[in-house]
Amino acid sequence: MKFFLNLVAGAALSFGLVTAASAADWEPPQTTADGDTIALFFGGDIRQRSYFGYTGFVFSPFGDLSQDGFLLRGVVGGGEYEYDNAGVAGGEVDADHVTFDGTVGYQMFFDMFRASVFAGVNVQDHDFSPNDPGNSTRGTEVGFTAVGELETLASSPFYANAQGSYSTANDTYWARGRVGLRWEQFVVGPEGIVSGNNEYDAARIGGFVMMDLGMFNVSVSGGYADVDGTQSDDSAYGAFGVGVAF
């Protein structure tokens, strides 16, 4: 029996939360079958004056991904973003961002949905050129991160997913809700996302398509992002995720 598993439960979804490219798809939807113990994924997010990419894994050490049990997850990513600041030379700051999430979690299956929670360490690094001494996120920050997710199973006639995460590193947060209709190997519907940290707050409204392509699962989304703070300007966004389990 197969089910859709959003690999990173909003995280790093505690992990991408911080970048201008706050990943709408930290965890691509992943179809897994009985016996699958590891899922690998990668993806990206692009918006005006910013982009971000990531890769990671979810591993079930004591069973498989289609049953209750403990999970290990690791995610690493990086990207660049720009923002205006009249207080620095040239009036514009170019930022490089690298982040890592290492968490331990537990998932449980119910009649129509799956629930999971993760906790662990989140490391963020922001490097600015020219240096922006007024930006509190500059340098390396290590924090505790917690992630939670609820998602309907493939046996449900409709699709719904809610997930969120928080990291004490730069007070970073991320939350997303999706609802959709299933049609053959596709799920289509709207999404809403909020994210932020010490230096910005953002809200996104858009749509997504999830596709089961046999061995691979693909998620594509896009819409409009309203941003307040240092994470670039309001603009359209696009994101994708690809995953495989075995």
Rosetta blueprint (number, residue, H / E / L):
1 M L
2 K L
3 F E
4 F E
5 L E
6 N E
7 L L
8 V L
9 A L
10 G L
11 A E
12 A H
13 L H
14 S H
15 F H
16 G H
17 L H
18 V H
19 T L
20 A L
21 A L
22 S L
23 A L
24 A L
25 D L
26 W L
27 E L
28 P L
29 P E
30 Q E
31 T E
32 T E
33 A L
34 D L
35 G L
36 D L
37 T L
38 I E
39 A E
40 L E
41 F E
42 F E
43 G E
44 G E
45 D E
46 I E
47 R E
48 Q L
49 R L
50 S E
51 Y E
52 F E
53 G E
54 Y E
55 T E
56 G E
57 F E
58 V E
59 F E
60 S L
61 P L
62 F L
63 G L
64 D L
65 L L
66 S L
67 Q L
68 D L
69 G E
70 F E
71 L E
72 L E
73 R E
74 G E
75 V E
76 V E
77 G E
78 G E
79 G E
80 E E
81 Y E
82 E E
83 Y E
84 D E
85 N L
86 A L
87 G L
88 V L
89 A H
90 G H
91 G H
92 E E
93 V E
94 D E
95 A E
96 D E
97 H E
98 V E
99 T E
100 F E
101 D E
102 G E
103 T E
104 V E
105 G E
106 Y E
107 Q E
108 M E
109 F E
110 F L
111 D L
112 M L
113 F E
114 R E
115 A E
116 S E
117 V E
118 F E
119 A E
120 G E
121 V E
122 N E
123 V E
124 Q E
125 D E
126 H E
127 D E
128 F E
129 S E
130 P L
131 N L
132 D L
133 P L
134 G L
135 N L
136 S L
137 T L
138 R L
139 G E
140 T E
141 E E
142 V E
143 G E
144 F E
145 T E
146 A E
147 V E
148 G E
149 E E
150 L E
151 E E
152 T E
153 L L
154 A L
155 S L
156 S L
157 P L
158 F E
159 Y E
160 A E
161 N E
162 A E
163 Q E
164 G E
165 S E
166 Y E
167 S E
168 T L
169 A H
170 N H
171 D H
172 T E
173 Y E
174 W E
175 A E
176 R E
177 G E
178 R E
179 V E
180 G E
181 L E
182 R E
183 W E
184 E L
185 Q L
186 F E
187 V E
188 V E
189 G E
190 P E
191 E E
192 G E
193 I E
194 V E
195 S E
196 G E
197 N E
198 N L
199 E L
200 Y E
201 D E
202 A E
203 A E
204 R E
205 I E
206 G E
207 G E
208 F E
209 V E
210 M E
211 M E
212 D E
213 L E
214 G L
215 M L
216 F E
217 N E
218 V E
219 S E
220 V E
221 S E
222 G E
223 G E
224 Y E
225 A E
226 D E
227 V E
228 D E
229 G E
230 T L
231 Q L
232 S L
233 D L
234 D L
235 S E
236 A E
237 Y E
238 G E
239 A E
240 F E
241 G E
242 V E
243 G E
244 V E
245 A E
246 F L
